[in-house]
């Protein structure tokens, strides 16, 4: 098996494991009552948040793997296209399902519906942080059109910041992150995310230094 195939295989393996762990902790949280949980949006929406972050985290790990294996970016093009679609769907559904259920319950529209009625007042900042990150991630989806622009690097930096912010958002508000085995997984994601960001940006700095 060549380096290209190994890189693709490892990227998919990391993403698959992260997705499975997210589903497992969610199933444990709903006591394995799948049919009941999927019909209750309050129970279902956390799964989308777990999946979105887990897959996005695996993107950073896959990028590190690719650079360590010294293969071209295009090798992971299909991988990133497919998994990015999963992320986009998940990050849209995660808050939307909550907002829909709150509206059904007569609590109005966001942001008042979840800030006033669903989130503890002391944690409203964490909820608003999630909304800010959603906007940043949606802006990043415009990369196909604007990635060549000089200012796009700031959107990329904002996306990296949003990943760190979503880690905090999840740690403060996530039901599955307050106790149990997945708490350790979540903090492992956080530490490895920081390490990956340092590595990726250091590699970018080195390439620019070599080119100048």
N, CA and C atoms as a LAMMPS dump frame, in Angstrom:
ITEM: TIMESTEP
0
ITEM: NUMBER OF ATOMS
636
ITEM: BOX BOUNDS ff ff ff
-5.0000000000000000e+02 5.0000000000000000e+02
-5.0000000000000000e+02 5.0000000000000000e+02
-5.0000000000000000e+02 5.0000000000000000e+02
ITEM: ATOMS id mol type element x y z
1 1 1 N 0.844 -1.206 0
2 1 2 C 0 0 0
3 1 3 C 0.877 1.252 0
4 2 1 N 0.625 2.169 -0.933
5 2 2 C 1.424 3.369 -1.036
6 2 3 C 1.068 4.415 0.005
7 3 1 N 1.876 5.481 0.069
8 3 2 C 1.647 6.545 1.047
9 3 3 C 0.3 7.231 0.847
10 4 1 N -0.092 7.407 -0.396
11 4 2 C -1.367 8.067 -0.677
12 4 3 C -2.528 7.275 -0.1
13 5 1 N -2.537 5.974 -0.358
14 5 2 C -3.612 5.12 0.146
15 5 3 C -3.6 5.053 1.664
16 6 1 N -2.418 4.985 2.256
17 6 2 C -2.313 4.95 3.718
18 6 3 C -2.861 6.232 4.336
19 7 1 N -2.553 7.353 3.706
20 7 2 C -3.024 8.642 4.217
21 7 3 C -4.538 8.719 4.184
22 8 1 N -5.13 8.333 3.07
23 8 2 C -6.59 8.343 2.941
24 8 3 C -7.218 7.389 3.951
25 9 1 N -6.645 6.202 4.086
26 9 2 C -7.174 5.207 5.018
27 9 3 C -7.116 5.717 6.451
28 10 1 N -5.997 6.323 6.833
29 10 2 C -5.861 6.83 8.199
30 10 3 C -6.828 7.979 8.459
31 11 1 N -7.014 8.849 7.461
32 11 2 C -7.958 9.968 7.629
33 11 3 C -9.365 9.451 7.868
34 12 1 N -9.79 8.491 7.049
35 12 2 C -11.129 7.93 7.218
36 12 3 C -11.262 7.163 8.529
37 13 1 N -10.187 6.494 8.942
38 13 2 C -10.22 5.73 10.195
39 13 3 C -10.411 6.663 11.392
40 14 1 N -9.656 7.768 11.42
41 14 2 C -9.778 8.734 12.528
42 14 3 C -11.184 9.311 12.572
43 15 1 N -11.716 9.696 11.41
44 15 2 C -13.064 10.274 11.353
45 15 3 C -14.114 9.266 11.784
46 16 1 N -13.983 8.039 11.325
47 16 2 C -14.956 6.998 11.664
48 16 3 C -14.965 6.706 13.158
49 17 1 N -13.777 6.602 13.748
50 17 2 C -13.692 6.337 15.191
51 17 3 C -14.303 7.485 15.981
52 18 1 N -13.99 8.726 15.584
53 18 2 C -14.536 9.893 16.285
54 18 3 C -16.055 9.93 16.178
55 19 1 N -16.583 9.611 14.999
56 19 2 C -18.041 9.61 14.804
57 19 3 C -18.704 8.509 15.631
58 20 1 N -18.094 7.342 15.664
59 20 2 C -18.646 6.226 16.441
60 20 3 C -18.663 6.558 17.929
61 21 1 N -17.595 7.16 18.425
62 21 2 C -17.543 7.544 19.841
63 21 3 C -18.636 8.558 20.173
64 22 1 N -18.88 9.501 19.251
65 22 2 C -19.94 10.494 19.468
66 22 3 C -21.3 9.827 19.551
67 23 1 N -21.552 8.895 18.648
68 23 2 C -22.838 8.192 18.647
69 23 3 C -22.983 7.331 19.899
70 24 1 N -21.918 6.671 20.309
71 24 2 C -21.972 5.796 21.485
72 24 3 C -22.286 6.574 22.757
73 25 1 N -21.611 7.721 22.951
74 25 2 C -21.876 8.491 24.173
75 25 3 C -23.287 9.062 24.152
76 26 1 N -23.783 9.432 22.962
77 26 2 C -25.162 9.921 22.865
78 26 3 C -26.149 8.806 23.189
79 27 1 N -25.916 7.616 22.645
80 27 2 C -26.8 6.473 22.924
81 27 3 C -26.806 6.15 24.413
82 28 1 N -25.655 6.208 25.03
83 28 2 C -25.575 5.971 26.472
84 28 3 C -26.359 7.026 27.235
85 29 1 N -26.287 8.274 26.741
86 29 2 C -26.988 9.37 27.413
87 29 3 C -28.5 9.256 27.345
88 30 1 N -29.009 8.611 26.293
89 30 2 C -30.468 8.431 26.154
90 30 3 C -30.883 7.021 26.572
91 31 1 N -29.965 6.341 27.273
92 31 2 C -30.227 4.983 27.781
93 31 3 C -30.575 4.002 26.666
94 32 1 N -29.998 4.237 25.475
95 32 2 C -30.146 3.34 24.334
96 32 3 C -31.579 3.269 23.803
97 33 1 N -32.41 4.232 24.2
98 33 2 C -33.786 4.296 23.706
99 33 3 C -33.811 5.112 22.406
100 34 1 N -33.387 4.493 21.325
101 34 2 C -33.187 5.213 20.074
102 34 3 C -34.474 5.794 19.525
103 35 1 N -35.524 5.004 19.468
104 35 2 C -36.778 5.467 18.87
105 35 3 C -37.368 6.641 19.643
106 36 1 N -37.299 6.576 20.963
107 36 2 C -37.822 7.662 21.787
108 36 3 C -36.967 8.917 21.642
109 37 1 N -35.639 8.739 21.611
110 37 2 C -34.729 9.879 21.533
111 37 3 C -34.821 10.591 20.196
112 38 1 N -34.964 9.844 19.123
113 38 2 C -35.01 10.467 17.802
114 38 3 C -36.319 11.209 17.554
115 39 1 N -37.341 10.921 18.342
116 39 2 C -38.608 11.643 18.196
117 39 3 C -38.693 12.849 19.123
118 40 1 N -37.709 13.001 19.989
119 40 2 C -37.646 14.117 20.926
120 40 3 C -36.468 15.004 20.529
121 41 1 N -36.752 16.18 19.99
122 41 2 C -35.689 17.036 19.478
123 41 3 C -34.733 17.502 20.555
124 42 1 N -35.219 17.612 21.799
125 42 2 C -34.332 17.98 22.901
126 42 3 C -33.273 16.894 23.131
127 43 1 N -33.642 15.648 22.834
128 43 2 C -32.712 14.533 22.987
129 43 3 C -31.839 14.354 21.751
130 44 1 N -32.38 14.71 20.591
131 44 2 C -31.685 14.461 19.33
132 44 3 C -30.632 15.51 18.99
133 45 1 N -30.915 16.79 19.27
134 45 2 C -30.014 17.842 18.797
135 45 3 C -28.589 17.753 19.346
136 46 1 N -28.353 17.241 20.593
137 46 2 C -26.962 17.14 21.045
138 46 3 C -26.113 16.206 20.191
139 47 1 N -26.72 15.171 19.619
140 47 2 C -25.978 14.24 18.775
141 47 3 C -25.347 14.963 17.593
142 48 1 N -26.089 15.899 17.003
143 48 2 C -25.563 16.63 15.843
144 48 3 C -24.368 17.499 16.224
145 49 1 N -24.418 18.079 17.414
146 49 2 C -23.289 18.882 17.879
147 49 3 C -22.052 18.029 18.12
148 50 1 N -22.252 16.863 18.733
149 50 2 C -21.133 15.954 18.974
150 50 3 C -20.5 15.502 17.668
151 51 1 N -21.34 15.156 16.702
152 51 2 C -20.839 14.694 15.414
153 51 3 C -20.097 15.808 14.674
154 52 1 N -20.672 17.001 14.69
155 52 2 C -20.048 18.124 13.976
156 52 3 C -18.642 18.388 14.507
157 53 1 N -18.512 18.519 15.825
158 53 2 C -17.197 18.815 16.383
159 53 3 C -16.239 17.656 16.151
160 54 1 N -16.71 16.436 16.357
161 54 2 C -15.835 15.266 16.227
162 54 3 C -15.269 15.146 14.818
163 55 1 N -16.115 15.364 13.815
164 55 2 C -15.644 15.265 12.431
165 55 3 C -14.724 16.431 12.095
166 56 1 N -15.056 17.637 12.566
167 56 2 C -14.176 18.777 12.32
168 56 3 C -12.816 18.571 12.991
169 57 1 N -12.827 18.025 14.192
170 57 2 C -11.562 17.716 14.872
171 57 3 C -10.738 16.75 14.029
172 58 1 N -11.398 15.749 13.449
173 58 2 C -10.673 14.769 12.637
174 58 3 C -10.067 15.402 11.39
175 59 1 N -10.647 16.513 10.9
176 59 2 C -10.066 17.227 9.768
177 59 3 C -8.663 17.735 10.108
178 60 1 N -8.512 18.277 11.308
179 60 2 C -7.202 18.789 11.722
180 60 3 C -6.193 17.647 11.872
181 61 1 N -6.664 16.541 12.427
182 61 2 C -5.788 15.384 12.575
183 61 3 C -5.389 14.838 11.209
184 62 1 N -6.343 14.789 10.289
185 62 2 C -6.056 14.306 8.935
186 62 3 C -5.042 15.202 8.237
187 63 1 N -5.139 16.505 8.471
188 63 2 C -4.193 17.443 7.882
189 63 3 C -2.781 17.197 8.401
190 64 1 N -2.676 16.941 9.696
191 64 2 C -1.367 16.636 10.282
192 64 3 C -0.82 15.33 9.703
193 65 1 N -1.685 14.323 9.613
194 65 2 C -1.268 13.037 9.052
195 65 3 C -0.75 13.218 7.625
196 66 1 N -1.487 13.983 6.827
197 66 2 C -1.087 14.205 5.43
198 66 3 C 0.292 14.864 5.35
199 67 1 N 0.51 15.867 6.193
200 67 2 C 1.79 16.557 6.157
201 67 3 C 2.92 15.672 6.668
202 68 1 N 2.625 14.847 7.656
203 68 2 C 3.632 13.921 8.156
204 68 3 C 3.985 12.846 7.126
205 69 1 N 2.971 12.445 6.362
206 69 2 C 3.19 11.449 5.315
207 69 3 C 3.798 12.062 4.06
208 70 1 N 3.836 13.413 4.014
209 70 2 C 4.419 14.143 2.882
210 70 3 C 3.739 13.797 1.549
211 71 1 N 2.407 13.915 1.568
212 71 2 C 1.645 13.717 0.331
213 71 3 C 0.909 15.016 -0.005
214 72 1 N 0.49 15.151 -1.244
215 72 2 C -0.152 16.373 -1.709
216 72 3 C -1.569 16.515 -1.149
217 73 1 N -2.023 17.77 -1.088
218 73 2 C -3.358 18.062 -0.562
219 73 3 C -4.454 17.353 -1.34
220 74 1 N -4.282 17.253 -2.658
221 74 2 C -5.329 16.699 -3.515
222 74 3 C -5.68 15.259 -3.152
223 75 1 N -4.765 14.573 -2.474
224 75 2 C -5 13.182 -2.094
225 75 3 C -6.223 13.067 -1.184
226 76 1 N -6.459 14.098 -0.378
227 76 2 C -7.582 14.072 0.568
228 76 3 C -8.762 14.932 0.106
229 77 1 N -8.765 15.329 -1.152
230 77 2 C -9.837 16.195 -1.651
231 77 3 C -11.206 15.554 -1.477
232 78 1 N -11.376 14.333 -1.92
233 78 2 C -12.677 13.667 -1.805
234 78 3 C -13.067 13.452 -0.343
235 79 1 N -12.1 13.072 0.468
236 79 2 C -12.351 12.892 1.905
237 79 3 C -12.902 14.173 2.522
238 80 1 N -12.24 15.303 2.246
239 80 2 C -12.677 16.568 2.822
240 80 3 C -14.033 17.009 2.265
241 81 1 N -14.28 16.767 1.003
242 81 2 C -15.563 17.154 0.415
243 81 3 C -16.72 16.401 1.067
244 82 1 N -16.563 15.105 1.239
245 82 2 C -17.641 14.288 1.813
246 82 3 C -17.85 14.579 3.294
247 83 1 N -16.762 14.639 4.047
248 83 2 C -16.903 14.854 5.492
249 83 3 C -17.316 16.291 5.797
250 84 1 N -16.912 17.241 4.947
251 84 2 C -17.333 18.632 5.153
252 84 3 C -18.835 18.786 4.936
253 85 1 N -19.394 17.991 4.029
254 85 2 C -20.843 18.009 3.827
255 85 3 C -21.56 17.505 5.069
256 86 1 N -21.016 16.456 5.678
257 86 2 C -21.589 15.929 6.925
258 86 3 C -21.553 17.003 8.006
259 87 1 N -20.427 17.703 8.107
260 87 2 C -20.277 18.766 9.111
261 87 3 C -21.283 19.877 8.868
262 88 1 N -21.424 20.3 7.628
263 88 2 C -22.351 21.387 7.305
264 88 3 C -23.779 21.035 7.706
265 89 1 N -24.198 19.833 7.37
266 89 2 C -25.554 19.391 7.729
267 89 3 C -25.716 19.369 9.247
268 90 1 N -24.698 18.85 9.941
269 90 2 C -24.771 18.72 11.402
270 90 3 C -24.8 20.075 12.096
271 91 1 N -23.948 21.021 11.645
272 91 2 C -23.905 22.318 12.333
273 91 3 C -25.173 23.14 12.064
274 92 1 N -25.852 22.862 10.959
275 92 2 C -27.119 23.541 10.696
276 92 3 C -28.253 22.929 11.508
277 93 1 N -28.259 21.611 11.604
278 93 2 C -29.339 20.93 12.321
279 93 3 C -29.203 21.042 13.834
280 94 1 N -27.975 21.098 14.325
281 94 2 C -27.764 21.112 15.784
282 94 3 C -28.536 22.242 16.475
283 95 1 N -28.353 23.497 16.093
284 95 2 C -29.155 24.549 16.751
285 95 3 C -30.581 24.612 16.227
286 96 1 N -30.769 24.273 14.956
287 96 2 C -32.101 24.415 14.351
288 96 3 C -33.13 23.521 15.028
289 97 1 N -32.731 22.3 15.366
290 97 2 C -33.659 21.381 16.028
291 97 3 C -34.045 21.896 17.408
292 98 1 N -33.073 22.465 18.12
293 98 2 C -33.378 23.048 19.434
294 98 3 C -34.32 24.232 19.278
295 99 1 N -34.017 25.133 18.346
296 99 2 C -34.854 26.314 18.147
297 99 3 C -36.273 25.921 17.742
298 100 1 N -36.372 24.902 16.907
299 100 2 C -37.694 24.437 16.461
300 100 3 C -38.507 23.91 17.627
301 101 1 N -37.892 23.096 18.489
302 101 2 C -38.626 22.525 19.619
303 101 3 C -39.017 23.599 20.629
304 102 1 N -38.13 24.564 20.853
305 102 2 C -38.474 25.663 21.752
306 102 3 C -39.644 26.471 21.202
307 103 1 N -39.647 26.694 19.895
308 103 2 C -40.755 27.416 19.254
309 103 3 C -42.051 26.616 19.376
310 104 1 N -41.983 25.312 19.179
311 104 2 C -43.157 24.438 19.333
312 104 3 C -43.714 24.504 20.743
313 105 1 N -42.82 24.659 21.706
314 105 2 C -43.239 24.719 23.11
315 105 3 C -43.72 26.101 23.513
316 106 1 N -43.813 27 22.542
317 106 2 C -44.34 28.327 22.803
318 106 3 C -43.364 29.286 23.44
319 107 1 N -42.068 29.019 23.273
320 107 2 C -41.055 29.851 23.912
321 107 3 C -40.452 30.887 22.972
322 108 1 N -41.026 31.016 21.798
323 108 2 C -40.592 32.054 20.874
324 108 3 C -39.427 31.657 19.997
325 109 1 N -38.815 32.677 19.424
326 109 2 C -37.725 32.484 18.479
327 109 3 C -36.374 32.81 19.111
328 110 1 N -35.291 32.311 18.512
329 110 2 C -33.954 32.628 19.046
330 110 3 C -33.594 34.077 18.767
331 111 1 N -32.703 34.648 19.567
332 111 2 C -31.947 34.005 20.644
333 111 3 C -32.678 33.982 21.988
334 112 1 N -33.776 34.735 22.091
335 112 2 C -34.459 34.822 23.382
336 112 3 C -34.982 33.468 23.859
337 113 1 N -35.412 32.625 22.925
338 113 2 C -36.017 31.349 23.304
339 113 3 C -35.057 30.476 24.094
340 114 1 N -33.798 30.396 23.666
341 114 2 C -32.868 29.53 24.393
342 114 3 C -32.096 30.27 25.476
343 115 1 N -31.893 31.577 25.311
344 115 2 C -31.178 32.323 26.348
345 115 3 C -32.035 32.518 27.589
346 116 1 N -33.312 32.785 27.383
347 116 2 C -34.197 33.071 28.517
348 116 3 C -34.828 31.824 29.114
349 117 1 N -35.002 30.788 28.298
350 117 2 C -35.801 29.654 28.758
351 117 3 C -35.055 28.336 28.855
352 118 1 N -33.921 28.204 28.163
353 118 2 C -33.289 26.881 28.088
354 118 3 C -31.925 26.83 28.769
355 119 1 N -31.19 27.91 28.697
356 119 2 C -29.82 27.932 29.212
357 119 3 C -29.767 28.617 30.566
358 120 1 N -28.975 28.071 31.466
359 120 2 C -28.767 28.704 32.766
360 120 3 C -28.188 30.108 32.549
361 121 1 N -28.699 31.099 33.266
362 121 2 C -28.214 32.475 33.074
363 121 3 C -26.698 32.61 33.162
364 122 1 N -26.078 31.809 34.017
365 122 2 C -24.626 31.893 34.174
366 122 3 C -23.876 31.35 32.962
367 123 1 N -24.583 30.625 32.081
368 123 2 C -23.936 30.017 30.921
369 123 3 C -24.423 30.601 29.599
370 124 1 N -25.104 31.728 29.673
371 124 2 C -25.586 32.341 28.431
372 124 3 C -24.442 32.73 27.516
373 125 1 N -23.32 33.114 28.101
374 125 2 C -22.152 33.476 27.287
375 125 3 C -21.697 32.286 26.445
376 126 1 N -21.779 31.068 27.005
377 126 2 C -21.367 29.874 26.264
378 126 3 C -22.319 29.582 25.117
379 127 1 N -23.614 29.846 25.336
380 127 2 C -24.598 29.663 24.269
381 127 3 C -24.367 30.653 23.14
382 128 1 N -24.106 31.908 23.49
383 128 2 C -23.843 32.928 22.474
384 128 3 C -22.534 32.645 21.737
385 129 1 N -21.587 32.055 22.43
386 129 2 C -20.329 31.657 21.798
387 129 3 C -20.602 30.63 20.7
388 130 1 N -21.527 29.716 20.975
389 130 2 C -21.905 28.721 19.971
390 130 3 C -22.521 29.363 18.747
391 131 1 N -23.366 30.37 18.946
392 131 2 C -23.993 31.074 17.825
393 131 3 C -22.954 31.811 16.992
394 132 1 N -21.995 32.458 17.659
395 132 2 C -20.919 33.141 16.947
396 132 3 C -20.113 32.158 16.1
397 133 1 N -19.813 31.007 16.669
398 133 2 C -19.041 30.001 15.942
399 133 3 C -19.81 29.466 14.744
400 134 1 N -21.113 29.323 14.887
401 134 2 C -21.942 28.882 13.765
402 134 3 C -21.798 29.843 12.597
403 135 1 N -21.854 31.126 12.868
404 135 2 C -21.719 32.138 11.819
405 135 3 C -20.341 32.074 11.163
406 136 1 N -19.316 31.837 11.968
407 136 2 C -17.957 31.735 11.427
408 136 3 C -17.829 30.508 10.522
409 137 1 N -18.372 29.382 10.987
410 137 2 C -18.286 28.16 10.18
411 137 3 C -19.058 28.297 8.876
412 138 1 N -20.19 28.984 8.921
413 138 2 C -20.957 29.203 7.695
414 138 3 C -20.195 30.119 6.744
415 139 1 N -19.515 31.116 7.292
416 139 2 C -18.69 31.992 6.451
417 139 3 C -17.568 31.194 5.794
418 140 1 N -17.02 30.237 6.528
419 140 2 C -15.925 29.421 5.99
420 140 3 C -16.388 28.565 4.813
421 141 1 N -17.68 28.268 4.751
422 141 2 C -18.216 27.481 3.643
423 141 3 C -18.107 28.221 2.309
424 142 1 N -17.802 29.506 2.353
425 142 2 C -17.649 30.293 1.121
426 142 3 C -16.229 30.199 0.558
427 143 1 N -15.433 29.288 1.104
428 143 2 C -14.025 29.198 0.702
429 143 3 C -13.848 28.89 -0.781
430 144 1 N -14.768 28.146 -1.37
431 144 2 C -14.618 27.806 -2.793
432 144 3 C -14.619 29.054 -3.671
433 145 1 N -15.298 30.092 -3.211
434 145 2 C -15.409 31.312 -3.998
435 145 3 C -14.353 32.343 -3.627
436 146 1 N -13.996 32.398 -2.343
437 146 2 C -13.138 33.492 -1.878
438 146 3 C -11.764 33.06 -1.365
439 147 1 N -11.449 31.768 -1.414
440 147 2 C -10.183 31.292 -0.833
441 147 3 C -8.955 31.927 -1.469
442 148 1 N -9.074 32.412 -2.693
443 148 2 C -7.921 33.018 -3.374
444 148 3 C -7.708 34.477 -2.963
445 149 1 N -8.657 35.056 -2.264
446 149 2 C -8.547 36.461 -1.851
447 149 3 C -7.504 36.612 -0.733
448 150 1 N -6.853 37.745 -0.731
449 150 2 C -5.817 37.994 0.28
450 150 3 C -6.378 38.003 1.7
451 151 1 N -7.611 38.481 1.837
452 151 2 C -8.208 38.591 3.165
453 151 3 C -8.765 37.266 3.688
454 152 1 N -8.786 36.225 2.849
455 152 2 C -9.39 34.966 3.269
456 152 3 C -8.664 34.34 4.458
457 153 1 N -7.379 34.636 4.594
458 153 2 C -6.623 34.046 5.699
459 153 3 C -7.234 34.406 7.053
460 154 1 N -7.889 35.565 7.126
461 154 2 C -8.502 35.964 8.394
462 154 3 C -9.739 35.12 8.705
463 155 1 N -10.458 34.711 7.674
464 155 2 C -11.589 33.796 7.866
465 155 3 C -11.069 32.44 8.327
466 156 1 N -9.945 32.032 7.761
467 156 2 C -9.33 30.769 8.165
468 156 3 C -8.888 30.818 9.623
469 157 1 N -8.289 31.947 10.026
470 157 2 C -7.895 32.103 11.439
471 157 3 C -9.132 32.087 12.345
472 158 1 N -10.195 32.746 11.879
473 158 2 C -11.43 32.788 12.663
474 158 3 C -12.017 31.391 12.83
475 159 1 N -11.896 30.578 11.778
476 159 2 C -12.396 29.204 11.851
477 159 3 C -11.621 28.388 12.882
478 160 1 N -10.306 28.594 12.931
479 160 2 C -9.492 27.911 13.944
480 160 3 C -9.9 28.357 15.349
481 161 1 N -10.125 29.663 15.502
482 161 2 C -10.596 30.178 16.792
483 161 3 C -11.94 29.56 17.155
484 162 1 N -12.824 29.442 16.156
485 162 2 C -14.162 28.892 16.4
486 162 3 C -14.088 27.445 16.874
487 163 1 N -13.12 26.688 16.361
488 163 2 C -12.963 25.309 16.822
489 163 3 C -12.624 25.268 18.31
490 164 1 N -11.714 26.137 18.72
491 164 2 C -11.355 26.195 20.141
492 164 3 C -12.538 26.674 20.981
493 165 1 N -13.277 27.643 20.438
494 165 2 C -14.434 28.182 21.159
495 165 3 C -15.538 27.141 21.285
496 166 1 N -15.734 26.333 20.226
497 166 2 C -16.754 25.286 20.284
498 166 3 C -16.369 24.205 21.286
499 167 1 N -15.082 23.966 21.422
500 167 2 C -14.626 23.036 22.457
501 167 3 C -15.093 23.517 23.828
502 168 1 N -14.925 24.811 24.095
503 168 2 C -15.365 25.394 25.37
504 168 3 C -16.887 25.354 25.472
505 169 1 N -17.56 25.725 24.399
506 169 2 C -19.025 25.692 24.343
507 169 3 C -19.554 24.307 24.719
508 170 1 N -18.965 23.275 24.122
509 170 2 C -19.4 21.912 24.41
510 170 3 C -19.095 21.492 25.839
511 171 1 N -17.905 21.864 26.306
512 171 2 C -17.513 21.491 27.667
513 171 3 C -18.44 22.097 28.713
514 172 1 N -18.949 23.31 28.441
515 172 2 C -19.815 23.992 29.403
516 172 3 C -21.278 23.561 29.297
517 173 1 N -21.745 23.268 28.073
518 173 2 C -23.176 23.027 27.87
519 173 3 C -23.53 21.591 27.497
520 174 1 N -22.557 20.835 27.011
521 174 2 C -22.863 19.486 26.545
522 174 3 C -23.284 18.54 27.652
523 175 1 N -24.432 17.921 27.482
524 175 2 C -24.925 16.982 28.502
525 175 3 C -23.997 15.789 28.659
526 176 1 N -23.446 15.335 27.558
527 176 2 C -22.601 14.145 27.587
528 176 3 C -21.186 14.439 28.06
529 177 1 N -20.892 15.702 28.364
530 177 2 C -19.526 16.087 28.708
531 177 3 C -19.367 16.462 30.173
532 178 1 N -20.441 16.365 30.924
533 178 2 C -20.369 16.774 32.324
534 178 3 C -19.815 15.669 33.223
535 179 1 N -19.926 14.428 32.782
536 179 2 C -19.378 13.298 33.54
537 179 3 C -19.291 12.095 32.614
538 180 1 N -18.574 11.065 33.066
539 180 2 C -18.474 9.853 32.269
540 180 3 C -17.235 9.808 31.393
541 181 1 N -17.082 8.693 30.689
542 181 2 C -15.877 8.435 29.909
543 181 3 C -15.654 9.429 28.773
544 182 1 N -16.73 9.963 28.192
545 182 2 C -16.546 10.841 27.039
546 182 3 C -15.949 12.187 27.434
547 183 1 N -16.024 12.54 28.706
548 183 2 C -15.372 13.764 29.18
549 183 3 C -13.878 13.703 28.9
550 184 1 N -13.28 12.538 29.135
551 184 2 C -11.85 12.371 28.894
552 184 3 C -11.542 12.42 27.396
553 185 1 N -12.449 11.843 26.608
554 185 2 C -12.283 11.906 25.151
555 185 3 C -12.333 13.356 24.678
556 186 1 N -13.28 14.111 25.232
557 186 2 C -13.439 15.512 24.832
558 186 3 C -12.185 16.328 25.13
559 187 1 N -11.609 16.131 26.301
560 187 2 C -10.396 16.871 26.642
561 187 3 C -9.191 16.381 25.84
562 188 1 N -9.209 15.118 25.468
563 188 2 C -8.183 14.625 24.542
564 188 3 C -8.312 15.351 23.209
565 189 1 N -9.543 15.537 22.733
566 189 2 C -9.775 16.301 21.514
567 189 3 C -9.222 17.722 21.656
568 190 1 N -9.469 18.317 22.786
569 190 2 C -9.002 19.686 23.004
570 190 3 C -7.496 19.802 22.957
571 191 1 N -6.793 18.92 23.673
572 191 2 C -5.329 18.97 23.705
573 191 3 C -4.739 18.692 22.321
574 192 1 N -5.278 17.683 21.635
575 192 2 C -4.74 17.338 20.316
576 192 3 C -5.106 18.388 19.274
577 193 1 N -6.231 19.068 19.467
578 193 2 C -6.591 20.162 18.564
579 193 3 C -5.581 21.299 18.68
580 194 1 N -5.248 21.663 19.908
581 194 2 C -4.258 22.726 20.125
582 194 3 C -2.912 22.329 19.523
583 195 1 N -2.514 21.074 19.754
584 195 2 C -1.244 20.595 19.211
585 195 3 C -1.26 20.612 17.682
586 196 1 N -2.384 20.236 17.099
587 196 2 C -2.508 20.227 15.64
588 196 3 C -2.438 21.631 15.073
589 197 1 N -3.101 22.576 15.721
590 197 2 C -3.063 23.96 15.266
591 197 3 C -1.644 24.52 15.308
592 198 1 N -0.943 24.227 16.377
593 198 2 C 0.442 24.684 16.488
594 198 3 C 1.287 24.092 15.36
595 199 1 N 1.112 22.801 15.131
596 199 2 C 1.887 22.128 14.083
597 199 3 C 1.554 22.685 12.699
598 200 1 N 0.269 22.808 12.392
599 200 2 C -0.167 23.274 11.068
600 200 3 C 0.321 24.689 10.79
601 201 1 N 0.182 25.575 11.777
602 201 2 C 0.601 26.964 11.559
603 201 3 C 2.131 27.099 11.545
604 202 1 N 2.81 26.246 12.277
605 202 2 C 4.267 26.259 12.223
606 202 3 C 4.76 25.804 10.852
607 203 1 N 4.096 24.793 10.3
608 203 2 C 4.46 24.325 8.959
609 203 3 C 4.22 25.418 7.917
610 204 1 N 3.117 26.157 8.058
611 204 2 C 2.845 27.269 7.143
612 204 3 C 3.932 28.339 7.253
613 205 1 N 4.318 28.631 8.488
614 205 2 C 5.371 29.631 8.725
615 205 3 C 6.688 29.185 8.084
616 206 1 N 7.022 27.914 8.224
617 206 2 C 8.263 27.395 7.655
618 206 3 C 8.254 27.48 6.126
619 207 1 N 7.114 27.139 5.519
620 207 2 C 7.026 27.193 4.055
621 207 3 C 7.194 28.622 3.549
622 208 1 N 6.596 29.58 4.262
623 208 2 C 6.725 30.978 3.862
624 208 3 C 8.177 31.452 4.024
625 209 1 N 8.813 31.01 5.104
626 209 2 C 10.201 31.402 5.349
627 209 3 C 11.133 30.832 4.282
628 210 1 N 10.867 29.615 3.854
629 210 2 C 11.7 28.975 2.838
630 210 3 C 11.489 29.632 1.466
631 211 1 N 10.248 30.097 1.226
632 211 2 C 9.926 30.699 -0.069
633 211 3 C 10.469 32.119 -0.203
634 212 1 N 10.709 32.785 0.937
635 212 2 C 11.162 34.183 0.891
636 212 3 C 12.666 34.309 0.792
